[in-house]
């Protein structure tokens, strides 16, 4: 049975909610983000994008590009509530929904063809219901797999609807730049440019042996599969996790406290980001530490309030590490957060709202540039460990 996957992406989500809720913002360039001198753009309206403003841009630069723009700090708690309304609509249209972030998801429509007039009509109905119930617009892509569906939803924004089939996929893919392939960041794109590979079509026609020699066998297989429109990943709903964590094993033991602290900060940022992406807050922070002789220690601390914030996770993990008083080389470090708060209550205190808006801006950068798009200044001084050797808990 041929698969049928839909990707729905809300257009300029935060900015669109603000324009919906505030008539005076409609039709005007609106920028949502941190308003301090060092703040960044979380998202912006399409009117602002015409001036060159985009997510993850420093607010100072956005003000220079669009001095007539309306700048608002935003209300992340409100955006989450609207997201829940939209995901409730998704659940009525597909038996399997995989959230990607607060404003996008995959819907598995495989086997539902007999229940719909056509995939296009079904998507139009979904878009209309979202607009009617929330006043917001969405872009939709439909294709035989997740990669193509997500690509399709981005081709005709805003308010787009693009369908890619097995018969049309190469005509769509081949002219596109290689940067449109999932997993091709700036470094891989630069290496492909060195090989004079600029389009997906050129990539698809490149011998595997050549790619494997320059990029490695695993990356070569990954790129060639996606360049051919092949993606076997299933649409999978996220199971309620008992904990979210990250750990890293070092190629050589690390011994300095400064290096350990930098790694703990990096791990805290990754765990915090994943907690926020899944809408979770946890009360228990656990540190895992393995010495060079393979002795392993775990220590945990339960907080008074559940958290998903990098700094609070880091400070707790750092205190646990210091309490251990380790003097030997360390082979592995890990941080996890558990004891999730399922009450769904949203704090109304100003400080909590400020933190939510700050981390919404940080997450916008991570979404645009990947998890390495923003990090604390302490991490700019690289330590000897190779964090990519770590395994996600």
Buried (B, 14 or more C-beta within 10 A) or exposed (E): EEBBBBBBBBBBBBBBBBBBEEEEBEEBBBBBBBBEEEBBBBBBBBBBBEBEBBBBBBBEBBBEBBEEBBBBBBBBBBBBEBBEEBBEBBBEBBEBBBBBBBBBBBBBBBEBBEEBEEBBEBBBEBBEBBEEEBEBBBBBBBBBBBBBBBBBBBBEBBEBBBBBBEEEBBEBBBEBBBBBBEEBEEEBBEBBEEBEBBBBBBBBEBEEEEBBEBBEEEBBBBBBBBBBBEBEEEBEBEEEBEBBBBBBBBEEBBEEEEBBBBBBBBBBBBBBBBBBBBBBBBBBBBBBBBBBEEEEEEBBBEBEEBBBBBBBBBBBBBEBBEEEEBEEBBBBBBBBBBBBBEEEEEBEEEEBBEBBBBBBBBBBBBBBBEBBBBBBEEBEEEBEBEBEEBEEB
